[in-house]
Each structure stands twice: as C-alpha cells, then as structure tokens.
Amino acid sequence: MPRIKSAKKRMRQTKTLTAVNRGQRSQLRNAIRNVRQATDAETRTQALARAEKLISRAGQKRLIHPNTAARYKSRLSKIK
C-alpha cells in the first residue's frame, strides 16, 4: 500500500479509470461483434455507423491506438 498522499490519490484514480475503460472497451467489442453478426443490410448499416463512432472515439481518447482504430474501421467497412 502506498504511504505518500499523492500515491494514494493516484491509486484511487487508477481504480476508477480502470472501471470506466473496462466498460468502454466492452461497449466497443460488442459494437464490433454486432456488425460482424448482422444478417440484413439495414441492420448492418446501423450497427456499422454505431461501431465506427465508438471506434473513432476510442482512438481519440487513446483507449485503443489510433492506427488500430483505423484498421478496425477499414476492415469492418469491407465486410459484405
């Protein structure tokens, strides 16, 4: 356990941010899964729009690397 006040605060912040990141990463994975599992074109288009929005946001916020975000978007848009 940390003894220094700033280290204790950092530990609290890390715990909170880890929970937030876990939730956002889960949303991202579910959105990508929904695009891949979509059966008809209309559902897929809606799922792709939502996934691209989440992927872009994740790349900007550094939840995932920006190049990884670009790769995900590119590969998802190629799926027919």
C-alpha positions in Angstrom: 0.0 0.0 0.0 1.2 3.5 -0.8 2.2 5.7 2.1 2.5 9.0 0.2 -0.6 11.1 -0.2 -0.2 11.6 -3.9 0.4 7.9 -4.5 -2.8 7.1 -2.6 -4.8 9.5 -4.7 -3.2 8.1 -7.9 -4.3 4.6 -6.7 -7.9 5.8 -6.3 -7.9 7.5 -9.7 -6.5 4.4 -11.4 -9.2 2.2 -9.9 -11.9 4.5 -11.1 -10.5 4.9 -14.6 -9.8 1.2 -15.0 -13.5 0.6 -14.4 -14.5 3.3 -16.9 -12.1 1.9 -19.5 -13.3 -1.6 -19.0 -16.9 -0.5 -19.7 -16.0 1.4 -22.8 -13.8 -1.4 -24.1 -16.7 -3.8 -23.6 -19.1 -1.5 -25.5 -16.6 -1.3 -28.3 -16.2 -5.0 -28.6 -20.0 -5.6 -28.5 -20.5 -3.0 -31.3 -17.9 -4.7 -33.5 -19.5 -8.1 -32.8 -22.9 -6.7 -33.8 -21.5 -5.5 -37.1 -20.0 -8.9 -37.9 -23.1 -10.8 -36.9 -25.6 -8.6 -38.7 -27.7 -10.5 -41.2 -29.5 -8.0 -43.3 -28.1 -4.8 -44.9 -30.1 -2.3 -42.9 -29.2 -3.7 -39.6 -25.6 -3.9 -40.6 -25.5 -0.3 -41.8 -26.9 0.9 -38.4 -24.5 -1.3 -36.5 -21.6 -0.1 -38.6 -22.4 3.5 -38.0 -22.6 3.0 -34.2 -19.4 0.9 -34.3 -17.4 3.5 -36.3 -18.5 6.2 -33.9 -17.3 4.2 -30.9 -14.1 3.2 -32.7 -13.2 6.8 -33.6 -13.9 7.9 -30.0 -11.8 5.1 -28.6 -8.9 6.1 -30.9 -9.1 9.7 -30.0 -9.3 9.0 -26.3 -6.4 6.5 -26.6 -8.5 3.6 -25.3 -7.0 1.9 -28.4 -4.2 3.0 -30.6 -5.4 5.4 -33.4 -3.9 3.1 -36.1 -5.8 0.2 -34.6 -9.0 2.2 -34.7 -8.4 3.0 -38.4 -7.7 -0.7 -39.1 -10.9 -1.8 -37.4 -13.0 0.7 -39.3 -11.4 -0.3 -42.6 -11.9 -4.0 -42.1 -15.5 -3.6 -40.9 -16.4 -1.5 -43.9 -15.1 -4.3 -46.2 -17.4 -6.9 -44.7 -20.3 -7.7 -47.1 
